[in-house]
């Protein structure tokens, strides 16, 4: 069998050969293996791009044409406030523009057993509440300022605190860690904050009162809503808000499958290769949900373009376009005068290697039949002889 594989080493990429080796049943005969390899080689040959093919243009058409049929919709999870999912064209634009601030950031948190099976449904609910961020405003009924000594009193909602297992000591610890320069006193039904500064004013106290509303008491920062949903045989927690780095540190979470729709977060936590795969997955998911059909290789080309320099860049004038080597290609996108003046100031040279710049100056473009350049040796004239 090893001899059969060695026959195809020069004809097929090593990755395809390894995948076939791993997928073959142990009982497969040599004749069957050869037939499989020949079929794989035939598919691989058909899939190969011809030299001079305009892959970028074809990918742009393949994604852009069905993109015009996309609906501008947002999906809302019934019964849960703030749980929206951006779909369709807005989501495609969000991904390809490389936006760091998303309209509806969300995560899909996969769990380890027994939480994933949902046998202990009460524990699953409790875990979801542990992940949800609880701010001081969520467990307080009133925040007031005492004008006499500028102390701030926060009245606590004991019923809500009991429901999410928070005690007064946890509240005072969280506030003291995130707020410097204040003494905190536990008053059973409330906590009282007094500034250590002798020159405290009403204005300072008011600013502090507004600031402490957003102090995180419990849960993962940035996760504003949680919703356990059943997918086939297991439970998954869908969240509004995203914080991949902190969620992956939770013991109950399956770190291998948990994901976020924030591609920049994936790049920071898992690296550029994971971000590239996430771009492919996210675009493909949107296109598939709209009932459209785009070959995954076109999407892969776009993802490669966004990640080729080792950091994630959107397809905008500040991202991918700004790094093009051709002055004319940069100028053709947006703000042409700026690019041409900057290039002129430093004496930049454009070698006219790509499509756009050759179209602009009315030359044959270096694709298809325009790809080969013929060099002809001139016959010597009588005088030269």
C-alpha distance (Angstrom), angle and dihedral (degrees) to the residues before:
residue distance angle dihedral
X1 . . .
X2 3.82 . .
X3 3.84 89.0 .
X4 3.82 90.9 55.7
X5 3.81 91.8 52.8
X6 3.83 91.6 46.9
X7 3.85 88.4 56.5
X8 3.80 89.7 61.8
X9 3.82 98.3 41.3
X10 3.81 92.1 98.1
X11 3.81 93.7 40.8
X12 3.81 102.4 47.5
X13 3.84 131.6 41.3
X14 3.81 114.5 -101.8
X15 3.82 91.3 -118.3
X16 3.83 92.6 59.8
X17 3.82 91.2 47.0
X18 3.83 90.8 50.8
X19 3.82 91.6 49.0
X20 3.82 91.2 51.0
X21 3.83 90.4 48.5
X22 3.82 91.9 51.7
X23 3.82 93.6 46.1
X24 3.81 98.0 47.5
X25 3.81 118.3 104.4
X26 3.82 114.0 -121.7
X27 3.81 91.7 -119.3
X28 3.86 94.0 58.5
X29 3.82 113.0 128.7
X30 3.83 123.8 -133.3
X31 3.82 91.5 -110.6
X32 3.81 90.9 53.2
X33 3.83 92.4 47.5
X34 3.81 90.8 50.9
X35 3.81 90.9 49.7
X36 3.84 90.5 51.0
X37 3.82 92.0 48.9
X38 3.82 91.8 48.4
X39 3.83 90.7 50.3
X40 3.82 90.0 48.5
X41 3.82 90.6 49.0
X42 3.82 90.9 50.6
X43 3.84 91.2 50.6
X44 3.81 90.9 46.0
X45 3.83 91.8 51.3
X46 3.83 91.8 50.6
X47 3.82 90.7 47.8
X48 3.83 94.5 51.7
X49 3.78 116.9 105.5
X50 3.81 117.5 -121.7
X51 3.82 116.3 -117.6
X52 3.80 109.8 -93.7
X53 3.81 93.8 24.8
X54 3.85 113.5 148.2
X55 3.80 95.1 -126.8
X56 3.81 94.2 167.2
X57 3.79 93.3 52.4
X58 3.82 93.2 46.1
X59 3.83 90.9 48.7
X60 3.81 91.0 49.2
X61 3.83 90.8 51.3
X62 3.81 93.3 44.1
X63 3.81 93.2 53.1
X64 3.83 97.7 32.3
X65 3.80 98.6 49.8
X66 3.84 97.6 56.0
X67 3.83 86.9 36.6
X68 3.81 89.3 70.7
X69 3.81 88.7 62.1
X70 3.79 94.0 54.3
X71 3.78 119.8 114.9
X72 3.80 122.0 -126.7
X73 3.77 95.5 -127.2
X74 3.81 138.2 145.8
X75 3.79 120.3 -155.8
X76 3.81 117.3 -138.3
X77 3.81 124.9 -158.3
X78 3.82 105.6 -129.8
X79 3.77 116.9 -118.4
X80 3.82 97.9 11.6
X81 3.79 121.3 95.2
X82 3.81 118.4 -134.2
X83 3.83 93.2 14.9
X84 3.80 103.3 126.1
X85 3.80 129.6 144.6
X86 3.80 121.3 -152.7
X87 3.81 109.9 -134.4
X88 3.79 139.2 170.1
X89 3.78 124.3 17.3
X90 3.84 96.5 -10.8
X91 3.82 89.6 57.8
X92 3.83 92.9 47.5
X93 3.83 89.5 50.8
X94 3.83 90.1 47.1
X95 3.82 91.2 54.8
X96 3.81 99.1 41.4
X97 3.83 94.0 44.6
X98 3.81 88.3 54.2
X99 3.82 94.3 -129.0
X100 3.79 114.9 -171.4
X101 3.82 94.1 -165.0
X102 3.81 109.7 59.4
X103 3.81 125.6 -160.7
X104 3.81 92.1 -133.9
X105 3.83 112.6 14.6
X106 3.80 111.2 -171.2
X107 3.79 142.6 167.0
X108 3.78 136.8 -148.2
X109 3.81 106.6 -144.9
X110 3.81 114.7 -162.8
X111 3.79 116.1 -160.2
X112 3.79 138.2 -146.0
X113 3.81 121.6 -121.7
X114 3.04 134.7 -48.9
X115 3.84 89.9 25.9
X116 3.81 94.0 51.2
X117 3.81 93.8 55.6
X118 3.81 91.7 50.1
X119 3.83 93.1 -136.3
X120 3.79 88.3 136.1
X121 3.80 98.1 43.3
X122 3.82 92.8 171.5
X123 3.83 90.5 56.0
X124 3.81 89.4 49.5
X125 3.82 90.7 53.8
X126 3.80 90.6 47.6
X127 3.81 91.3 50.3
X128 3.81 90.5 50.6
X129 3.82 89.7 52.1
X130 3.84 90.0 48.0
X131 3.83 88.9 56.4
X132 3.82 94.8 46.4
X133 3.80 112.8 92.2
X134 3.80 113.1 -115.0
X135 3.81 114.7 -160.9
X136 3.80 126.9 -165.1
X137 3.83 89.9 -107.2
X138 3.86 89.1 60.2
X139 3.82 94.3 59.1
X140 3.82 99.9 35.4
X141 3.80 127.7 86.8
X142 3.81 97.8 -168.8
X143 3.82 140.6 7.6
X144 3.81 116.3 -160.7
X145 3.82 138.6 171.3
X146 3.79 122.8 -137.1
X147 3.82 104.5 -138.8
X148 3.83 93.2 -158.5
X149 3.82 97.1 65.0
X150 3.87 101.8 3.6
X151 3.82 93.7 -116.7
X152 3.81 119.2 155.6
X153 3.82 118.8 -135.7
X154 3.80 119.9 -160.5
X155 3.83 113.4 -165.6
X156 3.81 110.2 -151.5
X157 3.81 128.7 -140.4
X158 3.83 102.0 -130.3
X159 3.83 94.7 -169.5
X160 3.79 93.2 56.1
X161 3.81 91.3 44.4
X162 3.80 91.0 52.6
X163 3.82 91.7 49.6
X164 3.82 92.4 56.9
X165 3.82 96.1 33.6
X166 3.80 99.1 -112.9
X167 3.81 122.6 150.8
X168 3.81 130.2 -162.4
X169 3.81 90.6 -106.8
X170 3.84 90.9 56.1
X171 3.80 89.7 51.5
X172 3.82 93.8 49.5
X173 3.84 91.4 45.8
X174 3.82 92.2 51.0
X175 3.82 93.0 46.9
X176 3.83 93.8 46.5
X177 3.84 91.4 50.8
X178 3.81 94.0 51.0
X179 3.82 99.8 35.4
X180 3.80 120.4 58.3
X181 3.82 127.3 -164.3
X182 3.82 97.8 33.2
X183 3.81 134.3 103.8
X184 3.81 112.3 -139.1
X185 3.80 122.9 -152.1
X186 3.82 124.5 -167.8
X187 3.81 109.9 -134.8
X188 3.87 98.3 177.4
X189 3.83 98.1 -117.9
X190 3.80 92.9 33.6
X191 3.80 144.6 14.5
X192 3.80 123.7 -124.7
X193 3.82 123.4 -148.8
X194 3.80 121.2 -160.3
X195 3.80 124.9 -177.9
X196 3.81 118.1 -120.1
X197 3.80 89.3 -147.2
X198 3.84 115.4 96.6
X199 3.80 91.1 -151.9
X200 3.80 95.6 60.0
X201 3.81 116.0 145.0
X202 3.79 134.9 -163.1
X203 3.82 88.4 -106.9
X204 3.86 91.3 57.0
X205 3.80 90.9 48.0
X206 3.82 91.7 50.4
X207 3.85 92.1 50.2
X208 3.82 90.0 49.4
X209 3.83 91.3 48.7
X210 3.83 90.6 55.2
X211 3.81 91.8 43.5
X212 3.82 96.7 52.4
X213 3.82 92.5 55.4
X214 3.82 88.5 76.6
X215 3.82 97.0 47.2
X216 3.83 110.2 126.2
X217 3.81 110.2 -124.4
X218 3.80 99.3 174.5
X219 3.81 141.9 -4.5
X220 3.80 134.0 32.0
X221 3.78 115.5 -36.4
X222 3.81 112.8 -112.8
X223 3.84 97.1 22.1
X224 3.82 103.3 114.7
X225 3.84 99.4 167.9
X226 3.82 137.0 19.3
X227 3.79 130.3 -162.5
X228 3.84 123.9 -178.6
X229 3.83 109.5 -148.0
X230 3.80 131.1 180.0
X231 3.81 117.1 -119.6
X232 3.79 112.2 -174.3
X233 3.85 104.0 -57.3
X234 3.81 100.2 -11.6
X235 3.78 142.8 58.3
X236 3.81 122.2 -116.0
X237 3.81 125.8 -171.1
X238 3.82 113.2 -132.9
X239 3.81 113.2 -160.9
X240 3.78 137.3 -164.3
X241 3.79 105.0 -136.8
X242 3.78 127.9 26.6
X243 3.82 137.4 -118.2
X244 3.80 108.4 154.4
X245 3.83 97.5 171.1
X246 3.83 94.5 57.0
X247 3.83 96.5 38.3
X248 3.83 92.5 54.0
X249 3.82 89.2 58.2
X250 3.83 92.7 62.5
X251 3.83 112.0 104.7
X252 3.82 94.9 -139.1
X253 3.82 93.5 55.1
X254 3.81 123.5 96.1
X255 3.82 98.8 -131.3
X256 3.83 93.6 -168.7
X257 3.81 95.7 64.4
X258 3.81 105.4 24.9
X259 3.79 111.7 109.2
X260 3.80 144.4 170.8
X261 3.80 133.1 -147.1
X262 3.83 89.8 -130.8
X263 3.82 103.5 98.5
X264 3.82 94.3 -171.2
X265 3.80 89.9 56.3
X266 3.81 89.9 52.1
X267 3.82 89.6 50.7
X268 3.83 92.0 51.9
X269 3.82 95.5 45.6
X270 3.83 104.5 32.3
X271 3.83 104.7 18.0
X272 3.80 139.8 -112.0
X273 3.84 96.8 -61.5
X274 3.80 90.6 56.6
X275 3.83 89.7 47.3
X276 3.83 90.5 51.7
X277 3.82 91.2 51.6
X278 3.81 89.6 46.5
X279 3.84 91.0 55.0
X280 3.83 89.7 52.4
X281 3.83 92.1 47.0
X282 3.82 95.4 45.6
X283 3.84 96.0 47.4
X284 3.81 91.8 43.9
X285 3.83 90.7 49.5
X286 3.83 91.9 52.6
X287 3.82 93.7 46.6
X288 3.81 92.0 46.4
X289 3.84 92.8 48.5
X290 3.81 88.5 55.6
X291 3.83 91.1 54.3
X292 3.82 92.9 -114.0
X293 3.79 128.6 135.4
X294 3.82 122.5 -135.5
X295 3.80 124.0 160.6
X296 3.81 109.3 -111.5
X297 3.84 90.9 -131.4
X298 3.82 90.5 68.6
X299 3.80 89.8 53.8
X300 3.82 90.5 46.1
X301 3.81 90.2 55.1
X302 3.82 90.6 53.9
X303 3.84 90.9 47.1
X304 3.84 90.7 49.5
X305 3.82 90.5 50.7
X306 3.81 90.9 52.4
X307 3.82 94.4 48.1
X308 3.83 104.0 31.4
X309 3.83 95.5 107.4
X310 3.79 95.0 52.8
X311 3.80 95.6 -101.1
X312 3.79 130.9 75.8
X313 3.81 114.7 -99.6
X314 3.81 128.6 176.4
X315 3.79 122.6 -130.3
X316 3.80 93.0 -104.3
X317 3.81 137.9 109.4
X318 3.84 88.7 -92.0
X319 3.81 94.5 45.8
X320 3.81 129.8 37.4
X321 3.83 95.6 -6.5
X322 3.84 93.4 54.7
X323 3.82 89.9 59.2
X324 3.81 97.8 53.5
X325 3.80 111.6 122.2
X326 3.82 92.9 -140.9
X327 3.83 117.0 85.8
X328 3.82 92.8 -156.3
X329 3.83 92.2 49.4
X330 3.83 90.1 53.5
X331 3.80 91.2 45.4
X332 3.82 92.3 50.3
X333 3.80 93.0 62.2
X334 3.83 106.3 53.9
X335 3.84 138.8 -35.8
X336 3.86 94.7 24.9
X337 3.82 97.8 175.2
X338 3.81 92.3 55.5
X339 3.83 92.6 53.1
X340 3.82 94.6 45.3
X341 3.84 93.6 48.1
X342 3.83 92.5 47.0
X343 3.82 90.8 48.8
X344 3.82 91.5 48.1
X345 3.83 91.9 51.0
X346 3.81 92.8 57.9
X347 3.83 97.1 33.3
X348 3.80 95.2 -115.7
X349 3.84 117.0 -172.2
X350 3.82 123.7 -140.8
X351 3.82 112.5 -153.8
X352 3.84 93.1 -167.7
X353 3.81 92.6 -129.5
X354 3.79 99.0 147.5
X355 3.81 141.4 55.7
X356 3.82 106.1 -99.6
X357 3.80 98.5 52.8
X358 3.82 92.7 48.5
X359 3.82 91.4 50.4
X360 3.81 89.0 51.5
X361 3.81 93.7 55.3
X362 3.84 95.2 37.7
X363 3.81 99.0 -112.4
X364 3.83 129.0 137.7
X365 3.79 107.5 -84.7
X366 3.84 116.8 -121.6
X367 3.83 96.5 -113.3
X368 3.82 133.9 93.3
X369 3.82 110.3 -9.0
X370 3.81 89.5 -3.8
X371 3.82 90.6 63.1
X372 3.86 101.0 81.3
X373 3.80 117.9 68.8
X374 3.80 115.3 -154.2
X375 3.80 120.7 -143.1
X376 3.80 114.5 -160.1
X377 3.78 122.7 -165.3
X378 3.79 107.7 -136.2
X379 3.84 115.4 -130.0
X380 3.80 112.7 -115.3
X381 3.79 115.3 -106.6
X382 3.79 123.9 -130.5
X383 3.83 91.5 -104.6
X384 3.79 92.3 53.8
X385 3.79 90.0 50.9
